[in-house]
Amino acid sequence: MAAVLACVALLLVTAHPPAAGAGDVSATVVANPLTLVLDVPPEPVETGRRIRAVATVANAGASPVTDVVLTIHTPGEVRVYRDATASIRRIRGDGSAGAAWHLCVDEPLVNGGYIVSVTGEAVGATGESYPIAGGAAVLTATAGRRPCR
C-alpha cells in the first residue's frame, strides 16, 4: 500500500504545471522601415533604344541601413545591360538612395507591356535583415528600326 501511495504522490507532483514564467515564449517584432519605388519611362519606348530604370529605396526609420542589395527582374524580351544586381552601401535614417539600370526592349507587345520589378535586402543597425519588395512598373514599347545591341 505504501508503494502505491508513493507512485500516486509522484504522479501528482510531476503532473503540476511548471512554475510561472518557465513556459513563457517571447518575441520581438521589428517593423520594416523600407519602401521601394521603380521608375521607367511612362511613354512607350522604341525597341532597340536604351532606357534607364531607377529604383529608389526610402528609409523611414531613425537608424541607417547598410549593405543594400537590389536586383532587377525582367522578362526575356527586355535586356539588362551589365549586372542585374546593384548595391547601395548605406541609407541614413529618414533618407533615401537610388540605383539605376540600362534596359533595352527587343520587341514590342501588341497589347500591354512588360512587367519589370526590383527586389532586395538591407541590414539594419542591430544586424536585422530587411527584405525590400514592391517596386514594379510596366514598360511599353513601339517598333523601332534597330535591335538591341
C-alpha positions as CSV (number, residue, x, y, z in Angstrom):
1,M,0.0,0.0,0.0
2,A,2.8,2.4,0.8
3,A,4.3,1.8,-2.7
4,V,1.0,2.7,-4.4
5,L,0.7,5.9,-2.4
6,A,4.3,6.8,-3.3
7,C,3.5,6.4,-7.0
8,V,0.4,8.4,-6.8
9,A,2.3,11.2,-4.9
10,L,5.0,11.2,-7.6
11,L,2.4,11.5,-10.4
12,L,0.7,14.3,-8.6
13,V,4.0,16.2,-8.2
14,T,5.0,15.8,-11.8
15,A,1.5,16.5,-13.1
16,H,1.6,20.1,-11.8
17,P,2.1,22.8,-14.3
18,P,5.6,24.4,-14.4
19,A,6.3,27.5,-12.3
20,A,5.1,30.8,-13.6
21,G,7.4,32.1,-16.3
22,A,9.1,28.8,-17.0
23,G,7.0,28.1,-20.2
24,D,6.7,31.7,-21.4
25,V,7.6,32.5,-25.0
26,S,8.7,36.0,-26.0
27,A,9.3,37.5,-29.4
28,T,10.4,40.9,-30.8
29,V,8.5,42.4,-33.8
30,V,10.6,44.6,-36.0
31,A,8.8,46.9,-38.4
32,N,10.3,47.1,-41.8
33,P,11.1,50.9,-42.4
34,L,12.0,50.4,-46.1
35,T,9.9,51.2,-49.2
36,L,10.8,50.9,-52.9
37,V,9.7,52.7,-56.0
38,L,10.7,51.8,-59.5
39,D,10.5,54.3,-62.3
40,V,10.7,53.6,-66.0
41,P,9.7,55.8,-68.9
42,P,5.9,56.3,-68.8
43,E,5.5,56.6,-72.5
44,P,6.2,53.7,-75.0
45,V,9.9,53.4,-75.9
46,E,11.3,52.4,-79.2
47,T,12.6,48.9,-79.4
48,G,16.4,48.9,-79.7
49,R,16.9,52.1,-77.7
50,R,18.5,52.0,-74.3
51,I,16.4,53.4,-71.4
52,R,17.0,53.8,-67.7
53,A,15.1,52.2,-64.9
54,V,15.7,53.8,-61.5
55,A,14.8,52.2,-58.1
56,T,14.6,54.5,-55.1
57,V,14.7,53.0,-51.6
58,A,13.4,55.2,-48.8
59,N,14.2,54.5,-45.1
60,A,11.5,55.8,-42.8
61,G,13.3,54.6,-39.8
62,A,15.5,56.7,-37.5
63,S,18.6,54.4,-37.9
64,P,20.6,53.8,-41.0
65,V,20.5,50.6,-43.0
66,T,23.6,49.2,-44.8
67,D,24.6,46.7,-47.4
68,V,21.5,47.3,-49.5
69,V,21.4,44.8,-52.5
70,L,18.8,45.3,-55.2
71,T,18.1,43.0,-58.2
72,I,16.1,43.9,-61.2
73,H,13.8,41.3,-62.8
74,T,12.8,41.5,-66.4
75,P,11.2,39.1,-69.0
76,G,13.4,37.7,-71.7
77,E,12.4,40.4,-74.2
78,V,13.8,43.1,-72.0
79,R,17.6,43.1,-71.8
80,V,19.6,44.4,-68.8
81,Y,23.0,45.8,-69.6
82,R,25.8,45.0,-67.2
83,D,24.8,43.4,-63.9
84,A,21.1,42.9,-62.8
85,T,22.2,43.5,-59.2
86,A,23.1,46.9,-57.7
87,S,24.5,47.8,-54.3
88,I,23.9,50.8,-52.1
89,R,26.4,51.0,-49.2
90,R,24.3,53.0,-46.7
91,I,21.0,54.8,-46.5
92,R,20.7,57.1,-43.5
93,G,17.7,57.2,-41.2
94,D,14.9,59.2,-42.8
95,G,16.8,59.2,-46.1
96,S,16.7,57.6,-49.5
97,A,19.1,56.4,-52.2
98,G,18.8,55.0,-55.7
99,A,20.2,52.6,-58.1
100,A,19.8,52.6,-61.9
101,W,20.0,50.0,-64.7
102,H,20.1,50.4,-68.5
103,L,17.5,48.3,-70.3
104,C,16.5,47.7,-73.9
105,V,13.3,46.2,-75.3
106,D,13.9,43.7,-78.1
107,E,10.3,43.5,-79.4
108,P,7.0,45.3,-78.6
109,L,3.9,43.6,-77.4
110,V,0.8,44.1,-79.4
111,N,-1.3,44.7,-76.3
112,G,0.1,45.7,-72.9
113,G,3.6,45.9,-71.7
114,Y,6.4,44.1,-69.9
115,I,6.4,44.0,-66.1
116,V,9.8,45.0,-64.6
117,S,10.3,44.6,-60.9
118,V,13.0,45.1,-58.3
119,T,13.6,43.2,-55.0
120,G,16.3,43.3,-52.5
121,E,17.5,43.2,-48.9
122,A,19.2,45.5,-46.4
123,V,20.8,45.2,-43.0
124,G,19.5,47.2,-40.0
125,A,21.6,49.0,-37.3
126,T,21.4,46.0,-35.0
127,G,22.0,43.4,-37.7
128,E,18.4,42.5,-38.6
129,S,17.7,41.7,-42.2
130,Y,15.0,43.7,-44.0
131,P,13.5,42.4,-47.3
132,I,12.8,45.0,-49.9
133,A,9.9,44.4,-52.3
134,G,7.1,46.3,-54.0
135,G,9.0,48.0,-56.8
136,A,7.3,47.1,-60.1
137,A,6.4,49.0,-63.3
138,V,5.0,48.4,-66.7
139,L,7.3,49.1,-69.7
140,T,5.7,49.5,-73.1
141,A,7.4,49.7,-76.4
142,T,6.8,50.5,-80.0
143,A,8.6,49.0,-83.0
144,G,11.9,50.7,-83.7
145,R,14.3,50.5,-86.6
146,R,17.1,48.5,-84.9
147,P,17.6,45.6,-82.5
148,C,19.2,46.0,-79.0
149,R,23.0,46.0,-79.1
